[in-house]
Amino acid sequence: MIKEKTGLPLDPYFSATKIEWLLTNGHKLDISNLCVGTIDTWLIWNLTNGKYHITDHSNASRTMLYNINTHQFDDDLLALFNIPHHILPTIVDSSGELAITDASITGIELPILSIIGDQQAALFCQCGTSTTKIKNTYGTGLFIMAPTGKSYPQTKSLINTVAWSINGKIDYALEGSIFIGGSAIQWLRDGLGLITDSSETAELAYTLTNNEGVYFVPALTGLGTPYWDASARGMIIGLTRGTTQAHIARATLEALAYQTKDVIDTIINTLPNTPFDALLVDGGATANPFLMQFQADILDLPLIKPSITETTAFGAALLAGLAATLWTETDIQTLNPIQETITPSMDTDTRQQHYTKWKDAIERCRNWA
């Protein structure tokens, strides 16, 4: 029922179970005077001095309380999680004059013209309304999305999500959420002390001609798409006496590319008639040349990197500009031109050998718990 109504798998990653836990375990909560929302809701509440308690459809669709078919919070889901409707925000469009800031906060009253989830913002910037493109944002996590227009396909392992709503019309997308992406590199730095700066990972990886059989499955908070296994645990395998920090750094970068392939293969199988011929990439880790080349190689797809790689912030700005009539939807792609295209160079046998060993490592980490 949850997957059918929300497009999401039952997983603690989303809001509903967290809200339920807080309501059950929070001491002395006055439920009559309580507001719950996503980060955008909290920001707007503060910017408007408590006059607006709102969110947009894209953020609401990630709470596991929103019905992606009726476009509202669902009574059955609210009853299931024992969450009262009145504590939730009002749902508005992703683009438009959605709220007005309070002059005591911002100096003068200013219109808030866009509200959108971070990955949906990046998707809007990268793909617009095209249904033949696919993007990956390399941030703390990895988020692969493909727009599907005004409808969505049935899928068990991918997320069906609202992409955005403009002028009361909903667009959907398929998404694969990978919990640990750039945070695995942060773990090498802060947890293990193997590096002092993320850029060092590329330098270390380039000292090796191959991974020498070392694989790292960064299931540090379980596995997301397409496995949805909260009990999976991280694992580094293939270690020998000759293993160095370079092997661990390289295995970490390769893991980001393998996880991306897991999701993209699932999307392609779900949309077999869609001609995906490249992956649009953005986010901080796109600055890592080793990762970008290995990603192109393991996918056997060219990567397209835009001039502005911080597409989440830019996508939100594009939606605001749309509401302010600074540009139209057809102008969007021209505002962030291509900076670089990375083409694959790995032979088929090597690619298959690498990926087969990765899938074996995945199964081992899932059986560990």
C-alpha positions in Angstrom: 0.0 0.0 0.0 2.8 2.4 0.9 4.7 1.9 -2.4 1.4 2.2 -4.4 0.4 5.4 -2.7 3.7 7.1 -2.2 6.1 5.7 -4.8 8.5 5.0 -1.9 9.6 1.8 -0.3 9.0 1.4 3.4 12.3 2.6 4.8 13.5 4.7 7.7 15.2 7.0 5.2 11.9 8.9 4.8 10.0 11.1 7.2 6.9 9.2 8.3 8.5 6.8 10.8 10.7 9.5 12.2 7.6 11.7 12.9 5.8 8.8 14.4 8.8 8.1 16.7 9.0 11.7 17.8 5.2 11.9 18.5 5.5 8.6 20.5 8.6 9.4 22.4 8.7 13.2 22.6 8.0 14.2 26.2 5.4 16.9 26.9 4.7 17.7 23.2 1.7 19.9 22.9 0.2 18.4 19.7 -2.3 21.2 19.4 0.5 23.7 19.0 2.9 21.6 16.9 4.1 22.0 13.3 6.0 19.4 11.3 7.7 19.9 8.0 10.7 19.5 5.8 13.7 21.9 5.8 12.0 24.2 3.3 9.0 24.4 5.6 11.2 25.5 8.5 13.1 28.1 6.4 9.9 29.7 5.1 8.3 29.6 8.6 11.3 31.7 9.8 11.5 34.0 6.8 7.8 34.8 7.1 7.8 35.1 10.9 5.4 32.2 11.2 2.8 33.3 8.7 3.3 30.5 6.2 3.5 26.8 7.1 3.9 25.3 3.6 5.9 22.9 1.4 5.8 22.0 -2.3 4.7 18.7 -3.9 8.3 17.6 -4.5 9.2 17.8 -0.8 5.9 16.5 0.4 6.3 13.4 -1.9 9.4 12.4 0.2 7.6 12.2 3.5 6.0 8.8 2.9 2.7 10.5 3.8 1.9 12.1 0.4 -0.2 10.3 -2.2 1.4 10.8 -5.6 -1.9 10.0 -7.3 -4.2 12.4 -5.4 -1.4 15.0 -4.7 -2.2 15.4 -1.0 -1.4 13.9 2.3 -3.2 10.6 2.5 -5.7 9.7 5.3 -4.8 6.0 5.2 -1.1 6.7 5.7 -1.7 9.3 8.4 -3.8 6.7 10.2 -1.2 4.0 9.7 1.5 6.2 11.3 -0.8 7.8 13.8 0.0 11.3 12.6 -2.6 14.1 12.8 -3.2 16.0 9.6 -3.2 19.5 11.2 0.5 19.4 12.1 1.5 19.1 8.5 2.2 22.0 6.0 -0.1 23.2 3.2 1.2 21.9 -0.2 1.8 24.5 -2.9 3.4 24.5 -6.4 7.2 24.4 -6.8 7.2 27.7 -8.8 5.1 30.8 -8.4 4.4 33.5 -5.8 4.2 31.1 -2.9 4.8 33.2 0.1 5.9 36.7 1.2 8.8 37.3 3.6 8.2 39.4 6.7 9.8 42.9 6.5 11.1 42.5 10.1 13.2 39.5 8.9 14.3 40.5 5.4 14.2 44.4 5.6 11.4 44.6 3.0 8.7 42.2 1.9 10.0 39.8 -0.8 8.2 37.1 -2.7 9.3 33.5 -2.3 9.1 32.2 -5.9 10.3 28.6 -5.7 10.3 25.7 -3.3 11.7 22.4 -4.4 13.6 19.3 -3.1 17.3 19.4 -3.7 17.5 16.5 -6.2 14.4 17.7 -8.1 16.1 21.1 -8.4 19.2 19.5 -9.9 17.0 17.5 -12.3 15.2 20.6 -13.5 18.5 22.3 -14.1 20.0 19.4 -15.9 17.1 17.8 -17.8 14.3 20.3 -17.7 11.1 18.6 -19.0 12.9 16.2 -21.3 12.0 12.5 -20.8 15.1 11.1 -22.6 17.7 12.4 -20.2 19.1 11.0 -17.0 21.3 12.7 -14.3 23.4 11.9 -11.3 24.2 14.3 -8.5 27.4 13.4 -6.7 27.0 14.9 -3.3 27.1 13.4 0.2 24.8 10.7 -1.3 24.3 9.9 -5.0 20.9 10.7 -6.6 20.2 9.4 -10.0 17.0 10.7 -11.6 15.1 10.5 -14.9 12.1 12.6 -15.7 9.0 10.7 -16.8 6.6 13.5 -17.6 3.0 13.5 -16.5 2.9 9.8 -15.7 5.2 7.2 -14.1 6.0 3.5 -14.6 5.4 0.8 -12.0 8.6 -0.2 -10.3 9.6 -2.2 -7.2 13.1 -1.0 -6.5 13.1 2.5 -7.8 11.4 5.5 -6.3 8.5 7.2 -8.1 8.6 10.8 -7.0 7.1 14.1 -7.9 9.7 16.1 -9.8 7.9 19.5 -9.5 4.6 21.2 -9.9 4.2 24.2 -12.1 0.9 26.0 -12.7 -0.9 23.2 -10.9 0.5 20.5 -13.2 2.6 17.6 -11.7 5.7 16.2 -13.4 7.1 12.9 -12.2 10.5 11.2 -12.1 12.2 7.9 -11.4 14.9 8.1 -8.8 17.6 5.9 -7.3 18.8 7.1 -3.9 22.3 6.0 -2.8 22.9 6.9 0.8 26.7 6.9 0.9 28.5 8.8 -1.9 30.8 11.7 -1.2 30.4 10.9 2.5 32.5 7.8 1.9 35.3 10.0 0.9 34.7 12.2 4.0 34.9 8.9 6.1 38.4 8.2 4.6 39.4 11.7 5.7 37.7 12.1 9.1 37.1 8.5 10.2 40.2 6.8 9.0 42.7 9.6 8.5 43.9 8.2 5.2 43.7 11.5 3.4 43.6 15.2 4.4 41.7 16.5 1.4 39.2 14.8 -1.0 41.3 15.7 -4.0 44.0 13.3 -2.8 41.8 10.3 -3.7 42.3 10.8 -7.4 46.1 11.2 -7.0 46.3 8.0 -5.0 44.0 6.1 -7.4 46.2 7.1 -10.4 49.2 5.4 -8.7 47.7 2.0 -9.5 47.1 0.5 -12.9 44.0 -1.4 -11.6 42.2 -2.1 -8.3 44.1 -5.4 -7.7 40.9 -7.0 -6.5 40.1 -4.6 -3.7 36.5 -3.6 -3.4 34.7 -1.4 -0.9 30.9 -1.6 -0.4 30.1 1.6 1.5 26.9 0.3 3.1 27.7 2.5 6.2 24.0 3.2 6.7 22.6 0.2 4.9 22.0 0.0 1.1 19.5 2.2 -0.8 18.4 1.7 -4.4 18.0 -0.9 -5.9 18.5 -3.1 -2.8 16.8 -1.3 0.0 18.5 -3.3 2.7 18.8 -1.4 6.0 20.7 -4.3 7.6 23.5 -4.4 5.1 26.9 -3.4 6.5 30.0 -1.9 4.8 32.7 -4.2 3.7 36.2 -3.9 2.2 37.3 -7.2 0.6 40.3 -8.4 -1.4 42.9 -7.2 1.1 46.4 -8.6 1.0 49.7 -7.7 2.7 50.3 -5.5 -0.3 47.2 -3.4 0.1 47.9 0.3 0.7 45.9 3.5 1.2 45.9 3.9 -2.6 43.9 0.7 -2.9 41.4 1.9 -0.4 41.1 5.3 -2.0 40.6 3.8 -5.4 38.1 1.3 -4.2 36.1 4.1 -2.6 35.9 6.1 -5.9 35.1 3.0 -7.8 32.3 2.2 -5.4 30.5 5.5 -6.3 30.6 4.5 -9.9 29.4 0.9 -9.3 26.5 2.1 -7.2 25.6 4.5 -9.9 25.6 1.7 -12.5 23.3 -0.4 -10.2 20.7 2.3 -10.4 21.1 3.3 -14.0 20.8 -0.3 -15.2 17.6 -0.6 -13.1 16.2 2.6 -14.7 17.1 1.4 -18.2 15.4 -1.9 -17.6 12.3 0.0 -16.3 12.2 2.3 -19.3 13.5 0.0 -22.1 12.1 2.2 -24.9 13.8 5.4 -23.7 17.0 6.2 -25.6 19.4 7.2 -22.9 22.7 8.0 -24.6 24.6 9.9 -21.9 24.6 10.6 -18.2 24.4 14.3 -17.1 26.5 14.7 -14.0 26.8 17.4 -11.3 27.8 17.9 -7.7 31.1 18.3 -5.9 32.7 15.0 -6.8 32.5 15.7 -10.5 35.7 17.6 -9.9 37.4 14.2 -9.4 38.9 13.2 -12.8 39.5 9.6 -11.9 35.9 9.1 -10.7 34.5 10.7 -13.8 36.5 8.6 -16.2 35.9 5.4 -14.3 32.1 6.2 -14.2 32.1 6.6 -18.0 34.0 3.4 -18.4 31.9 1.2 -16.1 28.7 2.5 -17.7 30.0 2.6 -21.3 28.2 5.9 -21.6 29.6 9.4 -22.1 29.3 11.8 -19.2 28.2 15.4 -19.8 29.3 18.0 -17.2 27.7 21.4 -17.2 29.4 24.7 -16.7 27.7 25.2 -13.3 28.0 21.9 -11.4 26.1 23.2 -8.3 22.9 22.5 -10.1 20.7 22.1 -7.0 20.9 25.8 -6.1 20.8 26.8 -9.7 17.7 24.7 -10.4 15.8 26.4 -7.5 16.9 29.8 -9.0 15.7 28.7 -12.4 12.2 27.9 -11.1 12.1 31.2 -9.3 13.1 33.0 -12.6 10.4 31.0 -14.3 7.8 32.4 -11.9 9.3 35.9 -12.3 9.0 35.5 -16.1 12.8 36.1 -16.6 12.8 33.1 -18.9 10.7 30.3 -20.2 11.0 26.5 -19.8 12.5 26.3 -23.3 15.3 28.7 -22.3 16.5 26.5 -19.3 19.0 24.4 -21.1 20.8 27.4 -22.7 21.4 28.9 -19.3 23.9 26.2 -18.2 25.9 25.1 -21.3 28.0 21.9 -21.5 31.5 22.4 -20.1 33.0 18.9 -20.7 32.1 15.5 -22.2 34.0 12.4 -20.8 33.9 9.4 -23.1 34.4 5.7 -22.1 37.6 3.9 -23.0 37.4 0.6 -21.1 37.0 -2.7 -23.1 33.9 -4.8 -22.6 35.7 -7.8 -20.9 37.4 -5.6 -18.3 34.2 -3.8 -17.6 32.3 -7.0 -17.1 35.0 -8.5 -14.8 35.0 -5.4 -12.6 31.2 -5.3 -12.3 30.8 -9.0 -11.6 33.2 -8.8 -8.7 31.3 -5.7 -7.4 28.0 -7.7 -7.4 29.7 -10.5 -5.5 30.9 -8.0 -2.9 27.3 -6.6 -2.6 25.9 -10.0 -1.9 28.6 -10.7 0.8 27.8 -7.4 2.6 24.1 -8.1 2.5 24.5 -11.5 4.1 26.8 -10.2 6.8 24.1 -9.1 9.2 
